Amino acid sequence: MLGLKKLDYYIMKKFILTFFGAILLIIGIVIIFDISEKIDDFVSREAPLKAIVFDYYVNFVPYFMNMFSPLFVFITVIFFTSRMTANSEVIAILSCGVSYHRMMVPYMVSAALIAMFSLSLNLWVIPRANVTRLKFEKQYIKDRNRTNERDIHYKLDEGRFVYVESFSTWNNTAYNFTLEDMEDDKLVSKLSAESAKWDSTTSSWRLKNWFMREYGDGLQDKVTTGKQLDTVISLTVEDFYRTRKTVEQLSYDDLDALIETQKSRGDANVMYALIEKNNRFSLPFSAFILTIMGVSLSTKKRRGGIGWNIAIGIALSFSYILFMKFSEMFVYTDTLPPGIAIWLPNLLFAVVAAVMYIIAPK
């Protein structure tokens, strides 16, 4: 396998086993804290024990594992490499004629295996698991982040546009609803209503106190009004619920299709889909960067020993995760395109890793 030797398998074994050991340990602790936080919801909403275990926590584990994989990778590398350094194993390896660059081979192979594992979770396992997990959360866990959307613009079809001043998730009603039809850059008709309530039985919008103006040549406008009108358009109530949690449930192909649809409509919520798409690839790639940083940091003996290396590692890994989350704000504020904003932490930390790697052998 890639010309790997006994020493390579020794390092890879330490890497992989320590990585999954750390995951199992942390996941156990996190589940305990999560249960203590949500126990009131479980009891008050009478969630079955089977659903709690298999619908929620079994599907929560891969989601959590992948979300904090950068932390696990970094701590893993620093922990076992610092022990090897403290036991003079690194010195012995280098003294036997193995170069520092050659010693990195098993680390990078291990990082590649973890990256592929993370990518597989992102593309196939987690989206399916999220369907069941989020369905459980909606049914048994109180939604503390439910809000109303405001100033929503959609392009439904060529020449057809919708504007909604606000949308209430409590009663599935859009307020100050406007539907405009245009031909050759000219406004042909404009339908306005005080409210538009979604009717799930007919899959239509029920307009209240509506006003319709059809524009003609000169002063030949036609105006009609009414108290109630049912209308069917290529917009459903689901379009107003396209949040981050929604896109987390989509397969890669469905995610691409949603992005194309939302871009054509001018839907501002497309940012959630674009963030999710870029995160699915940028997160696995971080395994290589953080592995290089971890090895560079822990192959030098320090007075503080392993404890000092782990402290530095935790600080750096948390700063990476924090920056990774903070970079999403550049998308929300329309400061940077999603492809740049989401990959920015990897780009900056790649520079830091390169500098640390160059200095480390010296």
Residue pairs with C-beta under 8 A, 6 or more apart in sequence:
2 105
2 109
4 12
4 105
4 106
4 109
7 93
7 98
7 106
8 105
8 106
8 109
9 106
10 106
11 103
11 106
11 107
11 110
12 106
12 109
12 110
14 80
14 84
15 76
15 77
15 80
15 106
15 107
15 110
16 110
16 113
16 114
18 76
18 79
18 80
19 72
19 73
19 76
19 110
19 114
22 72
22 75
22 76
22 79
23 65
23 72
26 68
26 72
27 61
27 64
27 65
30 64
31 57
31 60
34 60
35 42
38 141
41 47
41 140
41 141
41 142
42 52
42 140
45 139
45 140
45 141
47 136
47 139
47 140
51 136
51 140
52 136
52 140
55 132
55 133
55 135
55 136
56 133
56 136
56 137
56 140
58 129
59 129
59 130
59 132
59 133
59 136
60 133
62 121
62 125
62 126
62 129
63 126
63 129
63 130
63 133
65 72
65 121
66 118
66 121
66 122
66 126
66 283
67 283
68 321
69 114
69 118
69 283
69 284
69 286
69 287
70 283
70 286
70 287
70 290
70 317
70 320
70 321
70 324
71 314
71 317
71 318
71 321
73 111
73 114
73 286
73 287
73 290
73 291
73 294
74 290
74 291
74 293
74 294
74 313
74 316
74 317
74 320
75 310
75 313
75 314
75 317
76 294
77 107
77 290
77 291
77 294
77 295
77 298
77 313
78 294
78 297
78 298
78 309
78 310
78 312
78 313
79 306
79 310
79 313
81 90
81 294
81 295
81 298
81 299
82 298
82 305
82 306
82 309
82 310
83 306
84 90
85 91
85 298
85 299
85 300
85 301
86 301
86 305
86 306
90 103
90 299
93 103
94 100
94 103
100 299
100 360
100 361
104 292
104 295
107 291
107 292
107 295
108 288
108 291
110 291
111 287
111 288
111 291
112 287
112 288
114 284
114 287
115 284
115 285
115 287
115 288
116 284
118 283
118 284
118 287
119 280
119 281
119 284
122 279
122 280
122 281
122 283
122 284
123 251
123 252
123 280
124 251
126 248
127 248
127 249
127 250
127 251
127 252
130 245
130 248
130 249
131 249
134 245
134 248
134 249
137 143
146 169
146 170
147 169
148 166
148 167
148 168
148 169
148 170
149 164
149 166
149 167
149 169
149 240
150 165
150 166
150 167
151 164
151 165
151 166
152 162
152 163
152 164
152 166
152 167
152 174
152 240
152 268
153 161
153 162
153 163
153 266
153 267
153 268
154 161
154 162
154 163
154 235
154 239
154 265
154 266
154 267
155 161
155 264
155 265
155 266
156 162
156 233
156 234
156 235
156 265
157 234
159 181
159 182
159 183
159 188
160 179
160 180
160 181
160 182
160 233
161 179
161 180
161 182
162 177
162 178
162 179
162 180
162 233
162 235
163 176
163 177
163 178
163 180
164 174
164 175
164 176
164 177
164 178
164 196
165 175
165 176
166 174
166 175
166 176
167 173
167 174
167 175
167 240
168 174
168 175
169 240
169 241
171 197
172 197
172 198
172 237
172 240
173 195
173 196
173 197
173 198
174 195
174 196
174 197
174 205
174 240
175 194
175 195
176 192
176 194
176 195
177 192
177 193
177 194
177 195
177 196
177 205
177 207
178 190
178 191
178 192
178 193
179 190
179 191
179 192
179 231
179 233
180 187
180 189
180 190
180 191
181 187
181 188
181 189
181 190
182 188
186 215
187 215
188 214
188 215
189 212
189 213
189 214
189 215
190 212
190 213
190 215
191 207
191 210
191 211
191 212
191 231
192 210
192 211
192 212
193 207
193 208
193 209
193 210
193 211
193 229
194 208
194 209
194 210
195 207
195 208
195 209
196 205
196 206
196 207
196 208
197 205
197 206
197 208
198 205
198 206
198 236
198 237
199 205
199 206
199 230
200 237
202 230
202 232
203 232
203 236
204 230
204 231
204 232
205 230
205 231
205 232
205 233
205 235
206 228
206 229
206 230
207 228
207 229
207 230
207 231
208 227
208 228
209 227
210 225
210 226
210 227
210 228
210 229
211 223
211 224
211 225
212 223
212 224
212 225
213 221
213 222
213 223
214 221
214 222
214 223
214 224
215 221
216 222
239 267
242 258
242 262
242 267
242 269
242 272
242 273
243 269
243 272
244 272
244 275
244 276
246 272
247 255
247 258
247 272
247 273
247 276
248 276
250 258
250 273
250 276
252 277
252 280
255 273
255 276
255 277
256 277
258 273
259 270
259 273
259 274
259 277
261 267
262 269
262 270
262 273
263 270
271 331
271 332
271 338
274 331
274 338
274 339
275 328
275 331
275 338
275 342
277 338
278 338
278 339
278 342
278 343
279 342
282 324
282 342
282 343
282 345
282 346
283 324
285 346
286 320
286 324
286 345
286 346
286 349
289 346
289 349
289 350
289 353
290 317
290 320
290 349
290 353
292 353
292 354
292 356
292 357
293 316
293 349
293 352
293 353
293 356
294 313
295 357
295 360
296 353
296 356
296 357
296 359
296 360
297 309
297 312
297 313
297 316
297 356
297 360
298 309
298 313
299 360
300 360
302 308
302 309
304 311
320 345
320 349
323 344
323 345
323 348
323 349
324 345
327 341
327 342
327 344
327 345
328 341
328 342
329 335
330 336
330 340
330 341
330 344
331 337
331 338
331 341
331 342
335 341
336 344
